[in-house]
Amino acid sequence: MTNQADDIRASLGGQTKRLPAVAVYGASGHTGRFVVAELKRRNLPIIAVGRSAEKLDLLDAAETRVAALDDPAALDQALTGARVVINCAGPFLDTARPVIEAALRCGIHYLDVTAEQQAAREAFADYDDAARTAGIKILPAASFYGGLASLLAHAAMEGWEKADHVQVSVALDSWQPTQGTRITGQRNTVPRVMLSDRAFVGIEPSGFPSEWEFPAPFHRQSIAPMPFSEIITIARDRRVANASSVINLRALDEVRDPQTPAPVAIDGLGRSPQKFVIDVVAKSNGGHRRAFALGQDIYAITAPIVVEAAERILRGEAPGSGAFALGELFEPRGFLDALAAHYPGFKIHLPSNEAENG
């Protein structure tokens, strides 16, 4: 298999100089450590950035830099030498704006892994024009929530002129939240929204079924409406008139229970044993298509998703500038196949491909 860094070097005309670095803000956090490890596996230079020198010192990173969110000069200095910054520090309602604005000042691409709807909405609404002017890309929610659903929805709607409704159904066999997830849950009091007639509206729980038949091994589960950033990313596709999102009650009960422990690694990749399925059903003109993905650890899978996007941007595979969702910037089938190649146990089912990949 060709080394990905060699591919980037070839795309830069065979230059042997140091490849552009990827800065990771929040590198010492739970998801940030997965992202740093994924970048290392792909031999991409890393600048690990965070707010605590003590925590950064615990990382196995060749270059670390400290920058507080309220110090624009320090943020700019921390991003010097990078071509892309991946923001892994939540709550993104607090971190996205200062890091995006630093990326704009430095002229580098910005990606984050937010599940927070409002943070993603603001990134699209407030920074698209600025990103176009700066000639950079901004990709909020390039993660399990948000990005993966966007890719699956685009794959399901391939060739369609419109979609009447897209439903995203998530099931986890357990949800052991990180401290960051708990802090975000306390911070994020913005009402959640669905998409109705191409407008964001509040949730109406009475309009949802109480159960959903998930793909094996999850099967029938009790569910509740609980939209994350996938509603915002899917709404970027103007073919979609309505979009909703549900999650199984077992996962909700665990994440809301203060006694639920944090995730514990069980394998060499640092993953917890938790399994997931994200099931996307698109409907149009009385017909429907289904696309879904199964895998292990929603925090860990975010790393190959966001790093794959960053690497493709470095390779020049995504022309244009502005704010994008993963599904509108990248061809979904090839992207999903690449995830399966990099992430053990990740399996996808797409409408025209009955066999599992990976």
C-alpha positions in Angstrom: 0.0 0.0 0.0 1.4 3.4 -1.0 2.3 5.6 1.9 -0.2 8.5 2.1 2.5 11.1 2.9 4.4 9.9 -0.3 1.2 10.5 -2.2 1.0 14.1 -0.9 4.7 14.6 -1.8 4.0 13.4 -5.3 1.1 15.7 -5.6 3.4 18.6 -4.7 5.6 17.8 -7.6 7.9 15.4 -6.0 9.3 17.9 -3.6 11.3 16.5 -0.7 10.8 19.4 1.6 8.8 18.9 4.9 5.2 18.3 4.2 2.6 20.8 5.5 1.8 20.2 9.1 -1.6 19.6 10.7 -2.2 21.5 13.9 -4.5 19.8 16.4 -6.1 22.2 18.9 -7.2 20.3 22.0 -4.6 17.6 21.2 -4.4 16.3 24.8 -8.2 15.6 25.1 -9.8 12.2 24.6 -10.7 12.7 20.9 -7.6 14.9 20.3 -5.3 12.0 21.3 -7.1 9.7 18.8 -6.5 12.4 16.1 -2.8 12.8 16.9 -2.4 9.0 16.8 -4.2 8.8 13.4 -2.0 11.6 11.9 1.1 9.7 13.1 -0.1 6.5 11.5 -0.3 8.4 8.2 3.1 10.0 8.7 1.8 13.6 8.6 3.7 16.3 10.6 1.8 17.4 13.7 1.7 20.5 15.8 -0.1 19.6 19.1 -1.8 22.7 20.5 -3.7 23.2 23.7 -4.3 25.3 26.7 -2.2 23.3 29.2 1.5 22.8 28.8 1.4 20.1 31.5 -1.2 18.0 29.6 0.6 18.6 26.3 3.8 17.3 27.8 2.1 13.9 28.3 1.7 13.5 24.6 4.2 11.7 22.4 4.4 14.7 20.0 7.5 16.2 18.5 6.1 19.7 18.6 3.8 21.2 21.2 2.5 24.8 21.6 0.4 26.4 24.2 -2.3 28.9 23.2 -5.3 30.2 25.2 -8.5 30.9 23.3 -8.6 34.5 24.5 -5.1 35.2 23.2 -5.3 35.8 19.4 -1.5 36.4 19.1 -0.7 33.1 20.8 -3.2 31.3 18.6 -1.7 32.7 15.5 1.8 31.8 16.7 0.6 28.2 17.5 -0.8 27.7 14.0 2.4 29.0 12.3 3.7 26.4 9.9 0.5 24.5 9.7 -1.7 24.2 6.6 -4.7 22.7 8.4 -6.0 23.0 11.9 -8.3 20.4 13.4 -10.2 21.7 16.5 -10.9 18.9 19.0 -11.6 21.1 22.0 -15.1 21.4 23.2 -17.5 22.9 24.0 -17.4 24.2 20.5 -19.8 26.9 21.4 -16.8 28.4 23.1 -13.8 27.2 21.0 -15.0 27.2 17.4 -15.1 31.0 16.8 -11.6 31.9 18.2 -10.0 29.0 16.4 -11.8 29.6 13.1 -10.8 33.3 13.3 -7.2 32.3 13.9 -7.4 30.0 10.9 -8.7 32.9 8.8 -5.9 35.2 9.9 -3.3 32.6 9.2 -4.9 31.5 5.9 -5.2 27.8 6.8 -8.0 25.3 6.5 -10.2 24.6 9.6 -11.9 21.4 10.6 -13.7 20.5 13.8 -15.5 17.5 15.3 -18.4 19.2 16.9 -21.7 17.4 17.7 -23.2 20.7 18.8 -25.8 22.0 16.4 -25.5 25.7 17.1 -21.7 25.6 16.7 -22.0 24.0 13.3 -24.8 26.4 12.3 -22.7 29.4 13.2 -19.7 28.1 11.4 -21.7 27.8 8.2 -23.7 31.0 8.5 -21.0 33.3 9.8 -17.8 32.2 8.1 -18.6 31.0 4.6 -18.0 34.4 3.0 -14.8 35.0 5.0 -13.5 31.6 4.1 -14.1 32.2 0.4 -12.3 35.6 0.7 -9.4 33.9 2.5 -9.2 31.0 0.0 -9.6 28.4 2.7 -12.1 25.6 3.6 -14.1 25.4 6.9 -15.5 22.0 7.7 -17.5 21.9 11.0 -18.7 18.5 12.4 -16.2 16.3 10.4 -16.9 13.6 12.9 -19.2 10.7 13.9 -22.1 13.0 14.5 -22.4 15.3 11.6 -19.9 14.2 9.0 -20.6 10.4 8.8 -24.3 10.9 8.5 -23.7 13.6 5.8 -21.6 11.1 3.8 -24.2 8.3 4.2 -27.1 10.6 3.2 -25.3 11.7 0.1 -24.5 8.1 -0.8 -28.2 7.1 -0.3 -29.4 10.0 -2.5 -27.0 9.5 -5.3 -28.6 10.5 -8.6 -31.7 11.9 -6.9 -33.0 15.4 -7.7 -34.7 15.7 -4.4 -35.3 13.9 -1.1 -38.6 14.2 0.8 -37.1 13.1 4.1 -33.9 11.9 5.5 -33.9 10.1 8.9 -30.8 9.4 10.8 -31.1 6.7 13.5 -28.2 6.0 15.9 -27.8 3.1 18.2 -25.0 2.5 20.7 -24.7 -0.7 22.8 -23.4 1.6 25.5 -22.5 5.3 25.8 -19.7 5.9 28.4 -19.2 9.6 28.1 -15.9 11.5 28.3 -15.5 14.4 30.7 -15.6 16.6 27.6 -19.0 15.2 26.6 -20.4 15.9 30.1 -19.1 19.5 30.1 -20.5 20.1 26.6 -23.9 18.7 27.8 -24.0 21.2 30.6 -22.8 24.1 28.5 -25.1 23.4 25.5 -28.5 24.6 26.4 -29.5 25.8 22.9 -32.7 24.1 21.8 -32.2 21.3 19.3 -33.7 21.5 15.9 -34.9 19.3 13.0 -35.3 20.2 9.4 -38.9 20.9 8.1 -39.6 22.3 4.7 -35.9 23.3 4.5 -36.2 25.4 7.7 -34.9 24.5 11.2 -37.7 24.0 13.7 -38.0 22.7 17.2 -38.5 19.0 18.0 -42.0 17.6 18.2 -41.6 14.2 20.0 -45.1 13.2 19.3 -44.3 12.9 15.6 -41.8 10.1 16.1 -42.1 6.3 16.4 -41.2 4.8 19.7 -39.1 2.0 18.2 -36.8 1.5 15.2 -35.6 -1.7 13.5 -31.9 -1.2 13.3 -29.5 -3.4 11.3 -28.1 -6.5 13.0 -26.8 -6.9 15.7 -28.9 -4.1 17.2 -32.3 -5.0 15.8 -35.4 -3.4 17.3 -34.7 -0.7 19.9 -36.7 1.9 21.8 -35.8 5.4 20.5 -36.2 9.1 21.1 -35.6 12.2 19.0 -32.1 13.5 19.8 -30.6 15.5 16.9 -26.9 16.4 16.8 -24.9 18.2 14.2 -26.0 15.7 11.4 -29.2 17.7 10.9 -27.1 20.8 10.2 -24.7 19.0 7.8 -27.5 17.2 5.9 -29.4 20.5 5.6 -26.5 21.8 3.5 -27.9 19.7 0.7 -30.8 21.7 -0.7 -32.3 18.6 -2.2 -33.4 17.6 1.3 -36.7 19.0 2.4 -37.0 17.3 5.8 -34.5 15.7 8.1 -34.8 14.1 11.6 -32.6 12.2 14.0 -33.2 9.7 16.7 -31.1 7.6 19.1 -31.8 4.5 21.1 -33.0 5.1 24.7 -30.3 2.8 26.2 -27.6 5.2 25.0 -29.5 8.3 26.3 -30.0 6.7 29.7 -26.3 6.0 30.1 -25.0 9.3 28.9 -27.5 11.1 31.2 -26.6 9.0 34.2 -23.8 10.8 36.3 -22.7 7.4 37.6 -21.8 6.0 34.1 -18.0 5.6 33.9 -15.8 7.1 31.3 -14.7 4.9 28.4 -11.8 2.5 29.0 -9.5 1.3 26.2 -9.5 -2.4 25.4 -7.3 -2.6 22.3 -4.1 -1.4 20.8 -5.9 1.6 19.1 -7.1 2.8 22.5 -10.8 2.0 21.7 -13.5 1.2 24.2 -15.6 -1.9 23.5 -18.7 0.3 22.6 -20.3 -0.6 19.3 -22.4 1.7 17.1 -24.6 1.8 14.1 -25.7 4.9 12.2 -28.6 4.2 9.9 -29.7 6.6 7.3 -33.0 6.2 5.3 -33.7 8.7 2.5 -37.2 8.8 1.0 -38.4 10.3 -2.3 -41.5 9.9 -4.4 -42.7 7.0 -2.3 -39.4 5.1 -2.5 -36.5 4.8 -0.1 -32.9 4.0 0.1 -30.9 2.9 3.1 -27.2 3.4 3.9 -25.6 2.5 7.2 -22.3 2.1 9.0 -21.3 -0.1 11.9 -18.1 0.1 14.0 -16.5 0.5 17.4 -16.2 3.6 19.6 -17.8 6.8 18.4 -14.9 8.9 19.7 -12.2 6.8 18.1 -14.0 6.7 14.6 -14.0 10.5 14.6 -10.2 10.4 14.1 -10.0 8.7 10.7 -13.0 10.7 9.5 -11.5 14.1 10.2 -8.0 13.1 9.3 -9.1 11.6 6.0 -10.7 14.9 5.2 -7.6 16.9 6.2 -5.4 14.7 4.2 -7.5 15.0 1.1 -7.5 18.8 1.4 -3.7 18.6 1.7 -3.6 16.5 -1.5 -5.6 19.1 -3.3 -8.6 16.8 -3.9 -11.2 19.3 -2.8 -11.1 22.4 -4.9 -12.9 25.6 -3.9 -13.2 27.6 -0.7 -15.9 28.3 1.8 -17.7 26.4 4.5 -18.7 22.8 3.6 -20.1 19.6 5.1 -18.2 16.4 4.4 -20.9 15.1 2.1 -21.0 18.1 -0.2 -17.2 18.4 -0.5 -16.1 14.8 -1.0 -17.5 11.9 -3.1 -19.1 9.8 -0.4 -18.4 6.2 -1.6 -14.7 6.6 -2.0 -14.4 8.5 1.3 -16.3 5.7 3.1 -14.2 3.0 1.5 -11.1 4.8 2.6 -12.4 4.9 6.2 -12.9 1.2 6.1 -9.3 0.7 4.9 -8.0 2.7 7.8 -10.3 1.7 10.6 -10.5 -2.0 11.6 -14.1 -3.3 12.1 -15.7 -0.4 10.2 -18.4 -1.7 7.8 -20.7 0.1 5.5 -23.8 -0.8 3.5 -24.8 1.4 0.6 -27.9 1.0 -1.6 -26.1 -0.4 -4.6 -23.6 -2.5 -2.7 -25.3 -5.3 -0.7 -21.9 -6.6 0.6 -20.3 -5.1 3.6 -17.0 -3.2 3.0 -14.0 -3.3 5.2 
